[in-house]
Amino acid sequence: SGRTHPMASSGPGGAGAAAAAAAGSALGSAWTKFKATQVLGDSVAGIFSAAPPEYLQRENREQEIEAEEVERAAGEYDGLCWCPGGVPPPDFAVVTDEVGPSQRAELSVFVRKAPEAPLKEVRLLGPRRASQAEARKDGCELRRAAFRGAAVAEAAGGKAWRLEAVRARAEELWWKEWKPEELTGEDVLGSAERRLPEFTTATQAEKFKEQQQSIASLREWIYSKKEEQVELYAPAGPSWFPAGQATSVPRLPGVWYVHERHPKEGGRPAPWMFFNASTGKYYRSSQCDEGKWIQTGTPHSPVAHDVAVSHASICLPAAGGRKDDLAVALSELARTGTALKFPLPFLDKPAVLYLLFDGLRGSNVGAEFCAKRFHSHLLPRLSARPTDFEDHELLAIITDAVEALDAALLESSARYSGCGFALALLVGRRLVVGTLGRCRVLLCRAPAACAKGPNKEAPWVAHALAAGPAGPAAPAHVPPPEVEAAERRRLLLAAGPLDLHTARCLYAGSASADTLRAMPEDATARDRAVFRVARAAHAFAALGLRASELEVGVAAVRQAVATFEVAVGPEAARQGGDLLPAKALARVREAAVEVEAMLSLDVYATRALAELYEMMDEEQGIPTPRRAASVLGVEPGCGEAAAQAAVDRRYRALMSGIATRSPEHAARGLCILAEVAEAAGRPSSATVWAPGDAARSVDVTRALGFRDLKRPRRLVGTEVAAEVVILETGITNVLLLTDGLPGLSDVEVAEIVGLHPRRPRAVCLRATAAASTASSPEAAAAMAVCIAVGAAAGASVTTEASGAAAAR
């Protein structure tokens, strides 16, 4: 209220008031003196003492202490102790992938390459599994490998440990099939994953309200309000902003910064990452629980390298004018990502992507589908993490993007088409290349020293990237040894053709009677029998038995084995295992064991399975809607629900019975039924491209698409041959070539680049000139990329316009 001035009263009363004021009395009238405790109660006692109470952001501090205890417990696992100090222990979470089987273990390993180096988070993915228990088992195995690797490094004198042991274990798990008795114990429980602390978030207003509800005295409230956090660190990377009062931040004490992103579906920006400027720690959202935040490594501060890039491409049509090959160039990858709401602010500059797609089976539908969509699978994976990617992480991102693209192609109307590709991804000075199918990537450089003399220009040298060792008998597209080993294992599990190394041809079905009759006239009965077994797509075809011949039971199988043994002669059993007759005999005996086991259980179910195999052989792996509907007893175009109901009614119990003796054949039978149900239920208005009879076979073992060659048998895979190259200072030319230029050798490519080291358009014209003059029925394409690093980047790279005169 108002204050009474001591001189407001005149006369003698005024002098008395002044005297009262001088004596310490309250000014004005009717003032009474009270103690503070009489007004506010006993809770006010001691609020002005020098020593503050223990209560300071009690809720946040309790979470911080609890997080330290949880992290300390996570540092002990399976009798091992996490040694690196100041580095969180490795942890994993089971994530759901878009490609089935969808359960995968993602291991997060934190490394610090030097004592003063920033903390870095490296992630490794396990194989795809059908169940969470299998994925958790993989995650525990990877975590054990990380703990053991750190223990070995600590025993060696505290050296910084490397991830080779963990990566080697991850590769072993790709071929590991967990048995039911192995999926027991703590490794498969939910408590095995996500052992590091996780934090919830709250706004400043929410925190203040919670404090008000939990504060017991006014003394605590005053000191909780006066608490001040010190900002000791600055965030790494761009686009960080101080968290506002309305921003939900982790429930930890500190000064917070936030990195926001726009959701893909639209709307206001949302927090994507947090930084605590008081502790220097970063936090990211948990993939398993959107409401939880976990610690992550230090983001990468992007570097703009002194690199200049130019490119050109030429795609020649096939006979008839069909354009089977397509080229894609994204020269501003960061700008493209921002436009598609997949920003790349932590990626080094420049960031460019070049792709060359090669249409197979005489069609461009598969190449066109992939050319339009590859970036939509790559950009989200590059944008999902703010780290400076390790080389193996970049290769894993390329592989995952290819597998996701392949899964999308297999579900599209172009599912039976196929394509290969060549890829070049430049991030700063790191060049990532990859190939699939018969495409090639060549790297051309000028040696620093010239053997012809110091005054003459150095010759250019070209060598293939993402390829195995070249040789006189090896084609130009031989994959690296690790890819070739994975390919052999896949074909072995899929019971691929035994003569693939000589015939270089894959078929979805077994050799038909017409194919056997079309063999050369001088082919003997032994040759025909071996060829039939080599091309057999299933055990019944290897034995030469039809479904109608299985009524007699096991006797028919034994008679088929005896007949084949007579045809190949007794010397086949004595020959080496690498000879085709010996391999064929081994396959026949394995098939006999499998079929006898099924016949001894249920003759009717075995015959039903044989009929499914025969149908796929006759349809050459692509069942027509009419044939599929007749198998299920429904009308064509009946719909997915009706077709699936027919499968359950007719075959589900039969396949379940077969699974008790032969799980592999039961799983393959269900896969065939899935293809049959899809074809029978497909609406008549839906158009699905299918190859002609002459294009059913393919001569590649790795490609995108080819659903008939991937289901039910995975004859064609997507193992990408990839490699990472660190570019040196100077001019480097990278050439992407399709299979339409098989006669262009590495030496010829080097000569062409030597003539036009800075003119990618001229390089493409010369590279495709041979194919255009030869009138080849195959389409041909070439893409040239000129990369200038360092001082060479200052010189202007010749553009297409300025190079027109030289081209003429």
Secondary structure, 3 states (H helix, E strand, C coil): CCCCCCCCCCCHHHHHHHHHHHCCCCCCCCCCCCCHHHHHCHHHCCCCCCCCCCCCCHHHHHHHHHHHHHHHHHCEECCEECCCCCCCCCEEEEEECCCCCCEEEEEEEEECCCCCCCCEEEEEECCCECCHHHHHHHHHHHHHHHHHHHHHHHHCCCCCCCCHHHHHHHHHHCCCCCCHHHCCCHHHCHHHCCCCCCECEECHHHHHHHHHHHCCCHHHHHHHHHCCCCCCCCCCCCCCEECCCCCCEECCCCCEEEEEECCCCCCCCEEEEEEECCCCEEEEECCCCCCCEEEECCCCCCCECCEEEEEEEEEECCCCCCCCEEEEEECCHHHHHHHCCCCCCCCCECEEEEEEEEEECCCCHHHHHHHHHHHHHHHHHHHCCCCCCCHHHHHHHHHHHHHHHHHHHHCCCCCCCEEEEEEEEEECCEEEEEEECCCEEEEEECCCCCCCCCCCCCCCEEEECCCCCCCCCCCCCCCCHHHHHHHHHHHHHCCCCCCHHHHCCECCCCCCHHHHHCCCCCCCHHHHHHHHHHCCCCHHHHHCCCHHHHHHCHHHHHHHHHHHHHHHCCHHHHCCCCCHHHHHHHHHHHHHHHHHHHHHHCHHHHHHHHHHHHHHHHCCCCCCHHHHHHHHCCCCCCCHHHHHHHHHHHCHHHHHHHHCCCHHHHHHHHHHHHHHHHHHHCCCCCCCCCCCHHHCCECCCECEECHHHCCCCCCCECCCEEEEEECCCEEEEEEEECCCCCCCCHHHHHHHHHHCCCCHHHHHHHHHHHHHHCCCCCCEEEEEEEEEEHHHHHCCCCCCCCCHHHHC
